[in-house]
Amino acid sequence: MAQITVDAALRWEEHPESGESMGHGLRGRASALVRCGCACALVSVPAPAQALEFSGGVSVGGIQVGIEPRLAVSPFAGWLWRSEGDFRLEVHNMLSIVPGAGVGVYDRTAVTLGYAAKTTTVSLGPSLAIYSMPVCGAVICDHVVGVAPGGRAQSDWYFAGPLGVSTSAHVDWAGGSSRVLPGSLVVMVTTGPIWRLEVKSR
């Protein structure tokens, strides 16, 4: 709640020596009324409402690491950091479980700039991933661990209130020189249900 101090309200000033006591008194009253009017206007203006939005779901898709495309089951969560009109700044995290002879983990965090319509949202931004998984190259198989910068794009379609479908695409650069990861690129595409919760506060 804003605190507004109004001083000299309705104060009558007399200056007998100047002979202008009535003029000063009227000016003092007018000034006080202007201050009171501004104060009432400021208090009556509602503060802009802010919204907190969280989203999450589980998607399924394929991840290409090395020479073998593999299945990835990926729970994910998102948080609306800030919005200006239809544009949104969001933080996303996706933890991909890669099953197989040896289970792999691919954890990716991204900050994206998005655009939201009534039932759809699209976003794009940089990401950073930490991975640990068995990978086979053209010559050998090995367990690889590392950090991969990259990019992420996502499209959400809400068809039943807070329930919708989310599709995302990721391209990361594993870096380095390895016979296991000769191309140094990690590509993943997933889709699955998404659910969002919006809380408006003042």
N, C-alpha and C positions, 0 to 999 in steps of 0.2 A: 504494500500500500504506500503510495507516494505521500510524503509529508510536505505540506505547503504552508509557509508562514506568511501571514498577512499582518503587517505592522501599520501603525498609525490609522487604524480603522475608525471611521466616524469621529475623528479628533477635531475639536474646535480650537483654533489658535487665535489668540487675541494679541494685537500689537497696538496698544493705545497710542504709542508715540508716533506711529506711522499713519494712523487714521484709516487703515485698510483692513481692520479686523474682520469685517463681513466678507470681503473679497477673499482673504486667506481662508476663512472658514468654509466658503463654498468650494474653493479649489481643493481643500483637504477632503471634504465630503465626496467630491467627484472622483478624486484619485482613489479614495478608499473603495468606492463602488466599482471602479474599473478593476481594482485588484481582486475584489470579491467575485466579480463576474468571471475573470480569468481563472480563478481558483475553482469555481463551480464547473466551468467548462472542462478543465483538465481532469477533475475528479469524475465527471460524467462520461468521459471517453473510455470505452472498454479496452482493456489490455488485449493484445492479440493472443489468440489461442495457439498453443503449441501441441503437436501430436507426437507421441512416441509410437513407433511401429516396429514390430518384430515379426520375422517370418522364418519358417523352417519346413523341412520335409526330408524325404529320402528319394534319391534318384538312382537309376541304373543305366549303365552304358558301357562303352568300351574305352580302354586306354591303350595307346600304342607306346610301348617302351621297348627299346631294342628292335628285334625283328618280329616279335610275336605280339599281335593284338590280344588283349586279355579283358576279362570281365571286371568291372569295377562297381561296387555297391557303395553309394556315397550319401550318408546323412549330411545335411547342410543347415546352416542358420545364417540369418541376415539381420542387420540392425540399421534402421534409418537414422543417420547421424544428423543430417540437416536438410531442409527443403526450402526452396525459394520458388513459389509458384508451382509449375509442373516439373521442375528440375529437382533432382534428389542426389544427395551425397550419401553413399551407403558403405557399410563394412560387411563383408561376407567371409564365412569360413566353411570349407568343405573338407571332410575327412573321408578319403576313399580307401576302402578295404579291397584289396586285390587277392582273391582266393587262388588256390592252385597247389602245386607240390610244396611250395613254401609261401606262406601268407605275406603279402606286402602291404605297406601303409604309405599313403600319399596324402599329406596334410597341406592344404593351400589356404592362404588368407589373401583377400583382395580388397582394395578400395576402389569403388566404381562411381562414375557419374551417370545418372540415369534420367529417363524421361517417363513420366507417368500419365496415362490417360485414365478414363473411367474404369476400364477393366483390364488394361494391359500396362506392362512396365518393361522397358528395355534399358539395359545398362552395359557399360564398357569401362574397363580400367586395368591398371597394372596389378600383378599378383606376385606373391613369393611363396614357394612350396618347400617343404622338408619331406624327404622320402627315404624309405628303407624297404627294399624288396629284392627278391631274386630275379635276375634278368638274363636272358640268353641273347648273345650276339651271333654273328655269322660263324664264329670259330669256337667260342667257349661260353659257358654259363657261369655266372658269379652273383654274389650278393652285393648290391650297390647301396651306398648311403650318401646323401648329399643335399645340397640346397639349389633350387632352380628358380630364377626370376622368369616372369612371363607376363601373359595377358589373359584376360577373361571377359567373355561376353555372355549375357544372360537375357532371356526373354520369358516373362511370366504372363499367363492369361488366366484371369479369375472369372470363372463361369458360374459359380454358385456362392455369391457373397465372399467370405474369406477363403474359400477353397478354390484351388486352381491347378494349373499344370505349368511346370517350369522346365525350360530347356537351356542348357549351358554348354559352351565350347571353351576349351582351354588349350593354349599352346605355351609350353615352357622350354627354356634352354637349360639343359643339364650341364653343359660346359665341359671343359677338359678334353683330354684325348684318351679314348678307351676302346678296346676291341669289343667290349660288351655293349657300349652305347656309341656306335660309330657315327650316327647322325647327330647326336647330342640334343635331339628334340624329343619332347614328350607331348603327345597330343591326346586329348580326351574329350569325348562328347557324351553327355548324359541327359536323361529326361525322367521326370517323375512328378508326383503330386507335391503341391506346396500349400501351406496354410499360413495365414497372417493374422496378427492381432494388433489392433490399433487402439491406443489409449489417448484421448484428448484431455489436456489439462490446461489450466489458466495460470 
